[in-house]
Amino acid sequence: MELTPVQQAFLEKVRSFAQGEVKARAAAVDAAEAFPEDLVGRLCELGLMGIPYPQAVGGAGLDTVCYALAVEEISRACGSTGITLAAHTSLGTNPIHLFGSAEQQEHWLPRLCSGQTLGAFGLTEPGAGSDAGGTRTRAARTPGGWVVNGSKMWITNAAYADVLVFTALTDRDKREISCFLVEKGTPGYTIGACEKKLGLRGSDTHALAFENLHLPADALLGELGQGFQQMLKTLNGGRISIGAMALGLAQGALDEILDVFRGVTLRQSHAFYVADMATRIQAARHLVYDAARAKDAGRDYVTLSAMAKLFASETASWCADRAIQILGAEGYTRAHAAERIWRDAKLCEIGEGTSEIQRLVIGRRLLEAR
Ligand SMILES: Cc1cc2nc3c(=O)[nH]c(=O)nc-3n(C[C@H](O)[C@H](O)[C@H](O)COP(=O)(O)OP(=O)(O)OC[C@H]3O[C@@H](n4cnc5c(N)ncnc54)[C@H](O)[C@@H]3O)c2cc1C
């Protein structure tokens, strides 16, 4: 894959960190189900918390391809650290970058881009996952601003995020949705216990509750009633990073097999699996970088990002599954990374729009274009 000199140098920097420091910690992070604070601290030191945002607001001023490379390389080493970076950058920071007022941007973007705080995005609710427009959380006007009641589920980074972007109905009859910002510690905003998950066990995932949460008028993000469009735009970009995360996990599964069988002649059936893994990974890489390049070039990338996420996610699950198969019973144990990658990869088929939703998006857009 052709990279510019800047992208290549950036890739080498991130790969060296991921292979040198992150990979060695991945099994322990998973086993302890502990948020990798030390690794996130290193991401901050290396300037990786605001990769695609302008230097003027504290970002690295790099492109979406660089951001995808970073998520891929970090996830190749540790899925939990990869999703932490992806959710922070694409879901927590991007809506403020895209839609925030000058004051909101000035206040939050430097803190988010330096990693002083993590970002989080609260969209999903009980009964409103794929059907994100089915949100029931309600923000009612008060003389000084808003009062919010409702709940969210499965929110990544929530306990480490000083600021949460979330959606709420601002007009129940018209099903009008708007986005808001809330600071951690605001009375009425509570963060539930960390979820016990199949995979990505080091990532921080919580249910949230809003009970008579009073917010000032300037907590509104962007324009009133634009929350659904803002959410779609955020997810369209976010899908590139989940595609990159899946790509990294798939590569991590292949790395595992190549490491274990270095210098050993593989059975032909296993060599076929390895060939198929590498081929699918290469195809996924093209899709992910193509979507990232389209976004950087200002082209329509919605179908491309859905394709990248769909294909890379299913590739990650398939590659981890084949890695376990090649290793046999040992692959089914914690002696190898394959079982962890298999558990981590499954999320990529669910989060930020399930594979079924990606197929709906792709199918609808193809048919609309005719
Ligand atoms: C680890 C983790 C982290 C997450 N992080 C966040 C986060 O930071 N912020 C956030 O807001 N959310 C987050 N989520 C939630 C995630 O985005 C949702 O789980 C996802 O959108 C699916 O919603 P659901 O779980 O309610 O499943 P459902 O929507 O109930 O779907 C269940 C099944 O039905 C299928 N289905 C549903 N509707 C259709 C349809 N119209 N056509 C075809 N098939 C359909 C789905 O594809 C799926 O197979 C996270 C989830 C997990 C597990």
The ligand as an ORCA input file, in Angstrom:
! r2SCAN-3c Opt
* xyz 0 1
  C     -18.089     -3.041     23.700
  C     -19.131     -2.095     23.169
  C     -18.847     -0.744     23.097
  C     -19.834      0.152     22.639
  N     -19.562      1.501     22.667
  C     -20.564      2.378     22.395
  C     -20.362      3.793     22.569
  O     -19.268      4.258     22.930
  N     -21.414      4.626     22.336
  C     -22.639      4.162     21.950
  O     -23.548      4.950     21.780
  N     -22.861      2.819     21.761
  C     -21.857      1.926     21.983
  N     -22.069      0.582     21.841
  C     -23.386      0.110     21.396
  C     -23.395     -0.387     19.962
  O     -23.232      0.665     19.055
  C     -24.725     -1.147     19.772
  O     -24.588     -2.339     20.531
  C     -25.014     -1.455     18.331
  O     -25.390     -0.280     17.634
  C     -26.143     -2.502     18.175
  O     -27.235     -2.158     18.941
  P     -27.895     -3.248     19.927
  O     -26.799     -3.833     20.750
  O     -28.993     -2.569     20.658
  O     -28.445     -4.388     19.004
  P     -29.843     -4.385     18.227
  O     -30.015     -3.112     17.491
  O     -30.903     -4.798     19.182
  O     -29.583     -5.535     17.160
  C     -29.687     -6.914     17.472
  C     -29.589     -7.691     16.168
  O     -30.661     -7.308     15.283
  C     -30.126     -6.815     14.061
  N     -30.941     -5.713     13.567
  C     -31.429     -4.672     14.281
  N     -32.106     -3.829     13.482
  C     -32.024     -4.332     12.224
  C     -32.510     -3.915     10.968
  N     -33.228     -2.801     10.808
  N     -32.245     -4.694      9.887
  C     -31.507     -5.817     10.007
  N     -31.019     -6.275     11.183
  C     -31.273     -5.533     12.281
  C     -28.720     -6.354     14.387
  O     -27.903     -6.331     13.255
  C     -28.297     -7.404     15.405
  O     -27.896     -8.559     14.723
  C     -21.093     -0.329     22.227
  C     -21.362     -1.717     22.270
  C     -20.414     -2.580     22.752
  C     -20.750     -4.055     22.834
*
